Amino acid sequence: MGDGRSDQGREPGTGSVEAGVTTGALARRLGVSPTTLRSWDRRYGMGPAVRSGGRHRRWTPQDVAMLEEMCRLTSVGVPPAEAARAAKGWSDPLEPEGGSTADGPEPAARAAGAEPLGDPRQECKGLARAAVRLDAPSVDDQLTALVERHGVVVGWEEVMVPTLHAVGRKWESAGDRYVEVEHLLSWHISRVLHRASGPVEPKTPATGGGPIVLACVPGEQHCLPLEALHAGLAEQGLPTRMFGPAVPPEALTAAVRRLGPVAVVLWSQTRSTADRPLARHIAATTWGVKGARGRPAVLLGGPGWAGRPEQGMLRPPGLREALTSLVSLAEG
């Protein structure tokens, strides 16, 4: 996505933008095969919104934007099903009322006792519009109500992440006009997640291990997903120690030896920060008296760890899966 959006739907030698692009032309533009596009359509419903009666399908600018987002997410290691869920139906939550009626993603299973979310697309639109107006009180009120009614996992996966993606795409396509919107929205999401994290009376892991340690690898400043995990663990009543962005290796190793955690979560947003030797070092770090030493389970969080798996380490694809794994580890 860039400055040439007015030409999105035009192929050389074709007429108007409304004619759309063919599957072959779109595949060349995205750098994928036509077979991949057809597979995404069949598996994830990522096909053109409007289908003609003929054999040749045409993709509108909105379809192209959706597929560009799908390619962007998969290129940084997001699993295709999760990428499709984020891209599908969220092409522009800032659109006016009466705009796209494409279906949003399937509702996620909600936390015990939480209310059903209803239409997440409308939640996204309302939150995005408040952020674009820089209406901080409204953004905070909507996010607070979202987490209180539906829980951290549903709020994060169904509303916060799709709205952040959509606002990010908006400023990418409009120069730097929406940078302040994304910063304001991110800050308020962080604020609400912090409030959701406590105070709580955590339960001791059944395994007898220490708290779950959460840390970004050295050089990694992107901490928001780790904050969502911290809040989700607090909802489950599990003890945690959150160390935040860019934790030096020596400090992380010292904390693991002092705390004896049941698990350590290492977050990396990009491959350039994914420090695999550090992950192996933490997995091998022990504590306790000789003959009864323990070591932590290590979970690798974030798209930076995409690629070859690390033996003995978990790499959950999302918040829900990370919480399931950590609860299982804590309960033994």
Salt bridges, closest charged atoms under 4 A:
ASP7 OD1 - ARG10 NH1 3.13
GLU11 OE2 - ARG58 NH1 2.98
ASP41 OD1 - ARG51 NH2 3.04
ASP41 OD2 - ARG57 NH1 2.46
GLU68 OE2 - ARG29 NH2 3.30
GLU69 OE2 - ARG72 NH2 2.87
GLU69 OE2 - ARG169 NH1 3.48
ASP92 OD2 - LYS170 NZ 3.65
GLU95 OE2 - LYS125 NZ 3.29
GLU97 OE2 - ARG129 NH1 3.45
ASP119 OD2 - ARG121 NH2 3.85
ASP135 OD2 - ARG133 NH2 3.47
ASP140 OD1 - HIS188 ND1 3.55
ASP140 OD1 - ARG191 NH1 2.81
ASP140 OD2 - ARG195 NH2 3.21
GLU157 OE1 - ARG85 NH2 3.99
GLU157 OE1 - ARG320 NH2 3.21
GLU227 OE1 - HIS194 NE2 3.63
GLU310 OE2 - ARG276 NH1 3.03
GLU310 OE2 - ARG280 NH1 3.00
GLU310 OE2 - ARG308 NH2 3.91
